[in-house]
């Protein structure tokens, strides 16, 4: 155990745990001194580092008329006397920024109660006293943050946000230094297919668990959590001991590229193509004779060739993804995947489209057909008796509505490609892309999606 440089802390180099103990609240001098004397004797005999704990005011009560203390200053003076008489450090709770200044005059350590440990201004006020701080139940306030959003280097982006708030809230150089030196914000990648609320089997599930639970979520057994962090973090977060597939790696980039390109990328384009072909779930699309070939074309012939990882490794991962898509216990409806399809295509498929074009000199037909499928889906209307309702940013939905209202497929293709607020660029400048999209849009309009898919698969 690391030794603590707390004034008057004895037995610090014994290797034992340190003990914070004492009365819940200071009720009087005699009682406090008696408790301290007993615990000091035990700790000296067992060589346990000891800090006397006593709240000068107990604010966390379930009843408004419960005993809270004998008076702040009176209780703090008793606490200070205990420390001086037994030559030991003392700790007390604080609840507000003003209390931090008051308690720091008498106590060696300030304790932040569990339910206040996320109060940034309270923590900052405690830190400014230059006293040692004990954050009770500090697992609520882990100095290591591991975001899970599907954003490359999400930890880097989160750290930027935190730094902005440190400046915005004027928390000071001390707080910023603590964040920079004592806290870790690590990029991560989560790989697990979670189709969400199991609406088709929820009745059976509720009968089995015998409680009403509106937050039931179904997910596949497979899971992977990649954390870009020092290997030493594994000792602090030993997820493997709980049987979890968590990897601590020097860089999450190859895992991110592989997963986003070969799992999320196919998801994004197979969903509109499959749905407009009359299919509803990922498994149905993968197992269908025609759309299944489309999925394999996109994965193995197009997206896989855009990655710079060992071929055998990529093929093994892609085949494993196909097996996960076929999971009979996971009913993944593609309508849920098509939420925010345009931003998803931009991050998951557009990079591969450009790399493929650069390397092969031609556009990847499967990916482009997927884009045409998204544009067609956002036209709305009906599939059979079911209303098609695109779910995306209002500006995107409005743009597609206006473009389709022109009655010109060429204008639709050009308008979507020109939408820099979606793509961050004018995709009409990508050689051949606009005309290829328009060609597929026309084919879908005239022949239907399934017949159009047949024109590009063998």
HELIX and SHEET records of a PDB file:
HELIX    1   1 UNK A   29  UNK A   46  1                                  18    
HELIX    2   2 UNK A   72  UNK A   86  1                                  15    
HELIX    3   3 UNK A   97  UNK A  104  1                                   8    
HELIX    4   4 UNK A  114  UNK A  116  5                                   3    
HELIX    5   5 UNK A  120  UNK A  128  1                                   9    
HELIX    6   6 UNK A  138  UNK A  141  5                                   4    
HELIX    7   7 UNK A  154  UNK A  168  1                                  15    
HELIX    8   8 UNK A  172  UNK A  182  1                                  11    
HELIX    9   9 UNK A  202  UNK A  209  1                                   8    
HELIX   10  10 UNK A  233  UNK A  236  1                                   4    
HELIX   11  11 UNK A  239  UNK A  242  5                                   4    
HELIX   12  12 UNK A  253  UNK A  259  1                                   7    
HELIX   13  13 UNK A  260  UNK A  264  3                                   5    
HELIX   14  14 UNK A  265  UNK A  275  1                                  11    
HELIX   15  15 UNK A  282  UNK A  287  1                                   6    
HELIX   16  16 UNK A  289  UNK A  296  1                                   8    
HELIX   17  17 UNK A  297  UNK A  303  3                                   7    
HELIX   18  18 UNK A  304  UNK A  306  5                                   3    
HELIX   19  19 UNK A  311  UNK A  325  1                                  15    
HELIX   20  20 UNK A  334  UNK A  337  1                                   4    
HELIX   21  21 UNK A  341  UNK A  348  1                                   8    
HELIX   22  22 UNK A  350  UNK A  360  1                                  11    
HELIX   23  23 UNK A  365  UNK A  377  1                                  13    
HELIX   24  24 UNK A  394  UNK A  405  1                                  12    
HELIX   25  25 UNK A  409  UNK A  418  1                                  10    
HELIX   26  26 UNK A  420  UNK A  423  1                                   4    
HELIX   27  27 UNK A  427  UNK A  429  5                                   3    
HELIX   28  28 UNK A  433  UNK A  447  1                                  15    
HELIX   29  29 UNK A  449  UNK A  454  1                                   6    
SHEET    1   A 5 UNK A  18  UNK A  21  0                                        
SHEET    2   A 5 UNK A  49  UNK A  53  1                                        
SHEET    3   A 5 UNK A  89  UNK A  94  1                                        
SHEET    4   A 5 UNK A 109  UNK A 112  1                                        
SHEET    5   A 5 UNK A 132  UNK A 135  1                                        
SHEET    1   B 2 UNK A 144  UNK A 145  0                                        
SHEET    2   B 2 UNK A 184  UNK A 185  1                                        
SHEET    1   C 3 UNK A 188  UNK A 191  0                                        
SHEET    2   C 3 UNK A 224  UNK A 228 -1                                        
SHEET    3   C 3 UNK A 246  UNK A 249  1                                        
SHEET    1   D 2 UNK A 382  UNK A 383  0                                        
SHEET    2   D 2 UNK A 386  UNK A 387 -1                                        
END                                                                             
